Amino acid sequence: MIVAIDGPAGAGKSTVARAAAQALGFTYLDTGAMYRCVALARLRDSESDPATLEIVLAGNVMLGGEDVSDEIRSPAVTELASEVAAESQVRAAMAARQQQMLASGDWVAEGRDIGTVIAPHAELKIFLTADPAERARRRAEQTGRPVSDVLAEQQERDRRDGERDLSPLLAAADAVQLDTTTLSADDVIAEIVQLAARRSDGDSQ
Ligand code: DC
């Protein structure tokens, strides 16, 4: 079974997807971490080839055998990740790996295009949203940076992620849309776990 969780930065995807995977006993796939690895590799070597990068997601994020879990969250990597994610070669290389992983087993996969492009056959698709100011407030709290800086950068990344030609951020027509602005993470996790349990019982609602 695949649970696809898409949505913009700060909507709560990572917290919710990780916890839902644990509650369901599914494997968690953070596709954003893969784009971040491509960006970090590009920052270090402008000639780096996304197709040959050794990216391993196993709790920690490993790039070429090095734990880059913290480094891929830096503002410079965050900014560049949104740019490399618009490149066709990068998307093709990451999509192939993601689809290979998702081909067997039970997954909670989070990203921007899981329900639309990577796994349009996913049994459950969730599109998480939240008010932009609330999303920026959450990110600022996590990173300790000023809300105004986070909000300005977020607006630019939302625009880039949403307007690009290739796999733009988009809710699948059959996605369940959840606005997390006023919901606690626990409420959202419980809702997703309940929906997944119903889908696996064969209920299409
Ligand atoms: O979810 P995140 O912030 O870690 O994602 C990092 C960047 O990668 C973000 O700019 C959007 C992009 N991304 C994407 O284009 N497609 C995905 N499936 C996941 C992330």
Boltz pocket constraint, residues with backbone or C-beta under 6 A from the ligand:
constraints:
  - pocket:
      binder: B
      contacts: [[A, 9], [A, 31], [A, 32], [A, 33], [A, 35], [A, 36], [A, 78], [A, 81], [A, 82], [A, 83], [A, 85], [A, 110], [A, 111], [A, 112], [A, 113], [A, 114], [A, 157], [A, 161], [A, 167]]
      max_distance: 6.0
